[in-house]
Amino acid sequence: MPPSQKRARRYDPVRTRNAVLAQFTHVREAVRTLTPEQLSLPTRLGERASVRELAAHVVLTLSQVARKLEQPEPAPPKSGAGAALLAWPLSPADRAGHLVAEARALAAQHSDLDGLFGEAAARFEALVSRAGGERPVPTGVGTMRLTDYLVTRAVELVVHTDDLNEAAGLDIPYDRQALAACTRLLADALAEKAPGGSVEVRVPPFAVVQCVQGPKHTRGTPPNVVETDPLTWIRLATGRTEWARALDAARVAASGERADLSPLLPLRGTERPGTSVFPRG
């Protein structure tokens, strides 16, 4: 059964909060070592961001949590708990241009990136520690529980960690829990986008979902199986790589006549590989 707002995946508040902060800290420690030449390098986001501007965007990713917690508390979501979270990876990135402009201005105005990272982390810890995981927060796709919103921050942090690693030749580590949350949400979003049970998508060790309409698998080996690793899946889901390229590089194994996911990827459907700013506030 594909995920639905009635049975959306639940995330542990403490583990999710710790994962977000851990991944942010990994990025901060790497950015602290970058030379001016490395900070000026382009990223695969093209003209949208240099390494410095992308680092500033990572700061905003965490700062947005504090901003939302400083706003008046909205009413709890009217739809099923988790519905907005599942909608988030599929929604148009209508604020991407605004966030890019804000990150660019932040990077231009502040030479001390490490100081920005420190300020954002301190605000995050102070405010999130006082708010419960069920606290409603406003987002561009509707009201979410704070814990669910933190899952979206984990996605942004993991995706942009990969962007920074690729751009500057870094080896920023991935917090296991952040990587797991990112993988699972994007896999669940695929099942939400293409509900059904004819294709089983496996992203070990974090996620298995069934999707795509057609004959449903009930027992034994599924007739249509896609399997890949977490980072390849994340790159496919967010437009960082193409389905055909991942197949040619043996980063994806796909068997069965329905196992071609290229029409469904990237998840937003309008992004071109290498240009996606993922995603919105």
TALIN-V904619 format. One record per residue. N is the residue number from 1. RES is the residue in one letter. SS is DSSP state (2 for helix, 1 for strand, 0 for the rest). PSI is psi in whole degrees, -180 to 180 (* if undefined). BURIAL is + if it has 16 or more other ideal C-beta (glycine too) atoms within 10 Angstrom, else -. Layout:
((N:RES:SS:PSI:BURIAL) (N:RES:SS:PSI:BURIAL))
This chain:
((1:M:0:130:-) (2:P:0:159:+) (3:P:0:151:+) (4:S:0:170:-) (5:Q:0:-17:+) (6:K:0:-24:-) (7:R:0:39:-) (8:A:0:149:+) (9:R:0:141:+) (10:R:0:142:-) (11:Y:0:143:+) (12:D:0:127:-) (13:P:2:-46:+) (14:V:2:-45:-) (15:R:2:-38:-) (16:T:2:-45:+) (17:R:2:-46:+) (18:N:2:-36:-) (19:A:2:-42:+) (20:V:2:-47:+) (21:L:2:-37:+) (22:A:2:-43:+) (23:Q:2:-39:+) (24:F:2:-41:+) (25:T:2:-39:-) (26:H:2:-44:+) (27:V:2:-44:+) (28:R:2:-46:+) (29:E:2:-35:-) (30:A:2:-44:+) (31:V:2:-34:+) (32:R:0:-27:-) (33:T:0:-6:-) (34:L:0:142:+) (35:T:0:163:-) (36:P:2:-36:-) (37:E:2:-42:-) (38:Q:2:-39:+) (39:L:2:-25:+) (40:S:0:-3:-) (41:L:0:149:+) (42:P:1:160:-) (43:T:1:173:+) (44:R:0:0:+) (45:L:0:4:+) (46:G:1:-138:-) (47:E:1:-9:-) (48:R:1:-27:+) (49:A:1:131:+) (50:S:1:176:+) (51:V:2:-43:+) (52:R:2:-45:+) (53:E:2:-36:+) (54:L:2:-38:+) (55:A:2:-41:+) (56:A:2:-36:+) (57:H:2:-38:+) (58:V:2:-40:+) (59:V:2:-45:+) (60:L:2:-33:+) (61:T:2:-43:+) (62:L:2:-38:+) (63:S:2:-30:+) (64:Q:2:-30:+) (65:V:2:-49:+) (66:A:2:-42:+) (67:R:2:-44:-) (68:K:2:-36:+) (69:L:2:-21:+) (70:E:2:-11:-) (71:Q:0:160:-) (72:P:0:142:-) (73:E:0:124:-) (74:P:0:171:-) (75:A:0:150:-) (76:P:0:155:-) (77:P:0:138:+) (78:K:0:-33:-) (79:S:0:178:-) (80:G:0:144:-) (81:A:0:130:+) (82:G:0:-9:+) (83:A:2:-43:+) (84:A:2:-35:+) (85:L:2:-43:+) (86:L:2:-29:+) (87:A:2:-27:+) (88:W:2:-47:+) (89:P:0:-15:+) (90:L:0:-9:-) (91:S:0:150:+) (92:P:0:140:-) (93:A:0:67:+) (94:D:0:-11:-) (95:R:0:9:-) (96:A:2:-43:+) (97:G:2:-41:-) (98:H:2:-44:-) (99:L:2:-38:+) (100:V:2:-45:+) (101:A:2:-41:-) (102:E:2:-41:+) (103:A:2:-40:+) (104:R:2:-43:+) (105:A:2:-41:-) (106:L:2:-43:+) (107:A:2:-36:+) (108:A:2:-31:-) (109:Q:2:-19:-) (110:H:0:113:-) (111:S:0:-23:-) (112:D:0:83:-) (113:L:2:-38:+) (114:D:2:-36:-) (115:G:2:-40:-) (116:L:2:-43:+) (117:F:2:-44:+) (118:G:2:-43:-) (119:E:2:-43:+) (120:A:2:-42:+) (121:A:2:-40:+) (122:A:2:-44:-) (123:R:2:-42:+) (124:F:2:-52:+) (125:E:2:-41:-) (126:A:2:-43:-) (127:L:2:-42:+) (128:V:2:-33:+) (129:S:0:-24:-) (130:R:0:-15:-) (131:A:0:138:+) (132:G:0:158:-) (133:G:0:-22:+) (134:E:0:-2:-) (135:R:0:124:+) (136:P:1:141:+) (137:V:1:145:+) (138:P:0:141:+) (139:T:0:174:+) (140:G:0:-13:-) (141:V:0:12:+) (142:G:0:177:+) (143:T:0:135:+) (144:M:1:158:+) (145:R:1:150:+) (146:L:2:-43:+) (147:T:2:-42:+) (148:D:2:-40:+) (149:Y:2:-36:+) (150:L:2:-29:+) (151:V:2:-40:+) (152:T:2:-33:+) (153:R:2:-37:+) (154:A:2:-40:+) (155:V:2:-51:+) (156:E:2:-45:+) (157:L:2:-42:+) (158:V:2:-45:+) (159:V:2:-45:+) (160:H:2:-23:+) (161:T:2:-44:+) (162:D:2:-40:+) (163:D:2:-45:+) (164:L:2:-41:+) (165:N:2:-43:+) (166:E:2:-40:-) (167:A:2:-41:+) (168:A:2:9:+) (169:G:0:36:-) (170:L:0:173:+) (171:D:0:54:-) (172:I:0:128:+) (173:P:0:163:-) (174:Y:0:124:+) (175:D:0:132:+) (176:R:2:-44:-) (177:Q:2:-37:+) (178:A:2:-43:+) (179:L:2:-40:+) (180:A:2:-46:+) (181:A:2:-42:+) (182:C:2:-48:+) (183:T:2:-46:+) (184:R:2:-42:+) (185:L:2:-43:+) (186:L:2:-33:+) (187:A:2:-43:+) (188:D:2:-36:+) (189:A:2:-36:+) (190:L:2:-45:+) (191:A:2:-31:+) (192:E:2:-37:+) (193:K:2:-38:+) (194:A:0:73:+) (195:P:0:146:-) (196:G:0:-174:+) (197:G:0:21:+) (198:S:0:-17:+) (199:V:1:132:+) (200:E:1:124:+) (201:V:1:121:+) (202:R:1:128:+) (203:V:1:76:+) (204:P:0:146:-) (205:P:0:18:-) (206:F:0:-29:+) (207:A:1:144:+) (208:V:1:125:-) (209:V:1:156:+) (210:Q:1:143:+) (211:C:1:176:+) (212:V:0:125:+) (213:Q:0:148:-) (214:G:0:-171:-) (215:P:0:132:-) (216:K:0:136:-) (217:H:0:135:+) (218:T:0:-35:-) (219:R:0:162:-) (220:G:0:-163:-) (221:T:0:124:-) (222:P:0:145:+) (223:P:0:-23:+) (224:N:0:114:+) (225:V:1:135:+) (226:V:1:132:+) (227:E:1:137:+) (228:T:1:174:+) (229:D:0:163:+) (230:P:2:-47:+) (231:L:2:-39:+) (232:T:2:-42:+) (233:W:2:-45:+) (234:I:2:-41:+) (235:R:2:-39:+) (236:L:2:-45:+) (237:A:2:-29:+) (238:T:0:8:+) (239:G:0:19:+) (240:R:0:-21:+) (241:T:0:165:+) (242:E:0:152:+) (243:W:2:-49:+) (244:A:2:-39:-) (245:R:2:-42:-) (246:A:2:-38:+) (247:L:2:-47:-) (248:D:2:-33:-) (249:A:0:5:-) (250:A:0:31:-) (251:R:0:-13:+) (252:V:1:136:+) (253:A:1:126:-) (254:A:1:124:+) (255:S:1:140:-) (256:G:0:152:+) (257:E:0:-18:-) (258:R:0:9:+) (259:A:0:10:+) (260:D:0:110:+) (261:L:0:4:+) (262:S:2:-35:-) (263:P:2:-16:-) (264:L:2:-5:+) (265:L:0:145:+) (266:P:0:168:+) (267:L:0:-37:+) (268:R:0:-20:+) (269:G:0:-17:-) (270:T:0:-3:-) (271:E:0:145:+) (272:R:0:143:-) (273:P:0:133:+) (274:G:0:-3:+) (275:T:0:-7:-) (276:S:0:129:+) (277:V:0:112:+) (278:F:0:123:+) (279:P:0:-90:+) (280:R:0:177:+) (281:G:0:*:+))
